Amino acid sequence: MMSRKPSTIGASLRRKATARNRTAAETPARRLLSGKNWLLVTLVGAIISVAIPSVFPRTIDSVRDLWSDDPITIETADVSATISGVPIVATPGSMPKTGDILAIADLAYQAGGQPAGFSGQRLTFRNHRSSKVLVTGIKPVIENRAKPLDGTLVKYANQGGDSKTTVVDLDLDAPQPQPTGQTESGERTDEPFFAGRNIVLDPGETHLMHFRTVTKRCDCTWRLQVTYRYHDQDRTVTVPATDHPPFRMTAYAVRYRTVYHVDPTGIQEPDPKTYCADAAICRATVTSCGKVRTASGTAVVRVEKGTTPCKEALRITDRYYNDDSITRQGSGGFAEVDGWSCGSTTAAEAETTGHLGSCTRGPSKVSMDAT
């Protein structure tokens, strides 16, 4: 019997080994996809594709949580000029005088100036996780209340603000300050912004929130405590962080040492002895003569200008509100009362400023206010 040549035997063995390896590698896949098994493969794939979105983000987030404690970051910026349309700045003392309209606001800030009367803050939320994050509340924490800055006031001519940027209002003088905001239709409301609603941050989303903050009482500093929900757990972060300066603004002062009014024609210098930045604040410093009854409550009577005795001021305002023989005209309730011209403010102004009306005669003026 003749034997095969070694080369022929080796080639045959190699071919058989290759065939066995190919069979071992391909047979399971071929069997799985053969016949009706392809339907099972398709079904399993569909189940996995549905299940992974609810599991996979948590897995990714868990890994990220090992390296970072910040599912979201919140960046802040002062946008007072954007909210108001113009910068209004008050400094603690005198500032260098300048005739440069463009430079005067910067000089005021360099002299320690702060936004006056109202201010604007922008919060930029960024979600760094693969799951949704819900911002469920924002609470201001007042750190300091001091006397309003009364050095120099730099106030530009009113050009109006961009109301579209004002998402929420914040009154630092409220007993329990909290953001109030808009209804779903965009109307202003005094209801808490987070009552029944959250800010939803989708994975990787950035969200902007603007504050219009006011105070009539203090040079205030504050921070915001932001509460958010991440993977069914509530967390709180302080903004700005405690190693950064807090937010700060000042109320208008009753009197300033120097006043600059900026308009397109240049920089004007009103007499600080007679200048009043906010009528409501100035009126509140005038001693009350007492109260008179009105149709909706009471009004505080003050002699705002002149030397009219309080007894006469109370008599005139009481007649204006309660004497049925007085003829009042128009929506402003204009009337002549014993030589005095009296009138009432609109409901919107009364609600905003607390000023209900006034009576004037020559240089004398009597004001009626809610408080």
Secondary structure, 3 states (H helix, E strand, C coil): CCCCCHHHHHHHHHHHHHHHHHHHHHHHHHHHHCCCHHHHHHHHHHHHHHHHHHHHHHHHHHHHHHHCCCCEEEEEEECHHHHHCCCEEECCCCCCCCCCCCCHHHHHHHCCCEEECEEEEEEEEEECCCCCEEEEEEEEEEEEEECCCCCEEEEECCCCCCHHHCCEEEECCCCCCCCEEECCCCCEEEEECCCCCCEEECCCCEEEEEEEEECCCCEEEEEEEEEEEECCEEEEEEECCCCCCCEEEECCCCCCCEEEEEECCEEECCCCCCCCCCHHHHHHCCCEEEEEECCCCEEEEEEEECCCCHHHHHHHHHHHHHCCCCCCECCCCEEEECCEEEEECCHHHHHHHCEEEEEEECCEEEEEECC
